[in-house]
Amino acid sequence: MESSGPAFPPPVPAGLAGPAGPQPAIRVGDRERDAVAHRLQDAFAEGRLDDDEFDQRMRAALTADFCNGISTLLDASQWSFINGDVSINLTRPPVGEWILLDAETWLERDGGGIAFARMGDRAGYFGRAVQSLVIERR
């Protein structure tokens, strides 16, 4: 049976301090995605992954980046979200083309937080993704 864990504070209040004026939305970009893709491509080129294994792992890695986006608690037109990093742990490769992302976000009053998700497919849960977040008012 899963424990509900410690009680965390409620979502960030409207008065969270942040820089005045509009701020650009910053998130994991092409460079970071390319780094993940490059590592998987290297493993594929070295023969450590076959076509199916490469596709499965690439799909899982790209899906993991959506934790914060699908579990956001704040209005994106008023708040910017920076994914400081993302960690992905898999117990097995995903099965099939579809990946479930059962995501949740925890926010702190100081502008930090984490987004995390259980990753599943037609055979059940197979992994977890965690993102460190920095949140600022636009």
C-alpha positions as CSV (number, residue, x, y, z in Angstrom):
1,M,0.0,0.0,0.0
2,E,1.4,3.4,-0.9
3,S,1.9,6.0,1.7
4,S,0.5,9.4,1.0
5,G,3.7,10.9,2.3
6,P,4.2,14.2,4.2
7,A,1.8,17.0,3.9
8,F,3.1,19.7,1.6
9,P,2.0,23.3,1.6
10,P,-0.9,24.4,-0.6
11,P,-0.2,25.7,-4.1
12,V,1.9,28.9,-4.4
13,P,-0.2,31.8,-3.3
14,A,-0.9,34.7,-5.8
15,G,1.5,37.0,-3.9
16,L,4.6,34.9,-4.5
17,A,7.5,37.3,-5.0
18,G,9.0,37.4,-8.4
19,P,10.6,39.9,-10.8
20,A,8.2,42.7,-12.0
21,G,7.2,42.7,-15.6
22,P,6.9,40.0,-18.2
23,Q,9.5,37.3,-18.1
24,P,10.3,34.9,-21.0
25,A,9.1,31.3,-20.6
26,I,12.2,29.2,-20.1
27,R,12.1,25.4,-20.2
28,V,14.1,22.5,-21.3
29,G,15.1,23.3,-24.8
30,D,16.4,21.8,-28.0
31,R,20.0,21.6,-26.6
32,E,18.9,19.5,-23.6
33,R,16.6,17.2,-25.7
34,D,19.4,16.8,-28.3
35,A,21.8,15.7,-25.5
36,V,19.4,12.9,-24.5
37,A,18.8,11.9,-28.1
38,H,22.6,11.9,-28.8
39,R,23.3,9.5,-25.9
40,L,20.5,7.2,-27.1
41,Q,21.8,7.4,-30.7
42,D,25.3,6.6,-29.6
43,A,24.1,3.5,-27.8
44,F,22.1,2.5,-30.9
45,A,25.1,3.1,-33.2
46,E,27.4,1.0,-30.9
47,G,24.9,-1.9,-31.1
48,R,23.8,-1.6,-27.5
49,L,20.2,-0.9,-28.5
50,D,18.2,-2.4,-31.4
51,D,15.6,-0.4,-33.4
52,D,12.7,-1.2,-31.0
53,E,14.8,-0.5,-27.8
54,F,15.9,2.8,-29.3
55,D,12.3,3.8,-30.1
56,Q,11.0,2.7,-26.7
57,R,13.6,4.6,-24.7
58,M,13.4,7.7,-26.9
59,R,9.7,7.9,-26.5
60,A,10.0,7.5,-22.7
61,A,12.6,10.2,-22.5
62,L,10.6,12.7,-24.6
63,T,7.4,11.9,-22.7
64,A,9.1,12.5,-19.3
65,D,9.6,16.2,-20.2
66,F,5.8,16.8,-20.0
67,C,5.5,16.2,-16.2
68,N,5.3,19.9,-15.4
69,G,3.2,20.8,-18.4
70,I,0.3,18.4,-17.7
71,S,0.3,18.8,-13.9
72,T,0.7,22.6,-13.6
73,L,-1.1,24.3,-10.8
74,L,-0.7,27.9,-11.9
75,D,-1.8,30.0,-14.9
76,A,1.0,29.8,-17.5
77,S,0.0,33.3,-18.7
78,Q,1.0,34.7,-15.3
79,W,3.8,32.4,-14.2
80,S,6.9,31.0,-15.9
81,F,8.2,27.5,-15.2
82,I,11.8,26.5,-15.6
83,N,12.7,22.8,-15.6
84,G,16.0,22.8,-13.9
85,D,16.6,19.1,-14.7
86,V,14.8,15.9,-15.3
87,S,15.6,12.4,-14.0
88,I,14.1,9.3,-15.5
89,N,14.2,5.9,-14.0
90,L,12.8,2.9,-15.8
91,T,12.3,-0.7,-14.4
92,R,11.8,-1.9,-18.0
93,P,11.3,-0.5,-21.5
94,P,7.8,0.7,-22.4
95,V,5.5,-1.6,-24.3
96,G,3.6,-0.3,-27.3
97,E,3.3,3.2,-28.7
98,W,1.4,4.9,-25.9
99,I,2.8,6.1,-22.6
100,L,0.7,7.2,-19.6
101,L,2.1,10.1,-17.6
102,D,0.4,10.1,-14.2
103,A,1.8,13.5,-13.1
104,E,1.7,15.7,-10.0
105,T,3.4,19.0,-9.1
106,W,4.4,20.2,-5.6
107,L,5.2,23.9,-5.2
108,E,6.9,25.7,-2.4
109,R,6.2,29.4,-1.4
110,D,9.8,30.4,-2.3
111,G,9.3,29.6,-6.0
112,G,10.8,26.1,-6.1
113,G,9.0,22.9,-6.6
114,I,9.1,19.5,-8.2
115,A,6.9,17.8,-10.9
116,F,6.9,14.0,-11.0
117,A,5.1,11.3,-12.7
118,R,4.6,7.5,-12.8
119,M,5.1,6.3,-16.4
120,G,2.9,3.4,-17.6
121,D,1.8,1.5,-20.6
122,R,-0.6,-1.3,-21.4
123,A,1.5,-3.7,-19.3
124,G,1.4,-1.4,-16.2
125,Y,3.8,1.1,-14.6
126,F,7.4,0.9,-15.7
127,G,9.1,4.1,-14.5
128,R,9.2,7.5,-12.8
129,A,10.2,10.9,-14.0
130,V,11.1,13.9,-11.7
131,Q,11.7,17.5,-12.7
132,S,13.1,20.2,-10.4
133,L,11.2,23.5,-11.0
134,V,11.8,27.2,-10.6
135,I,8.7,29.3,-10.8
136,E,8.5,33.1,-11.3
137,R,5.8,35.6,-11.9
138,R,5.8,37.0,-15.4
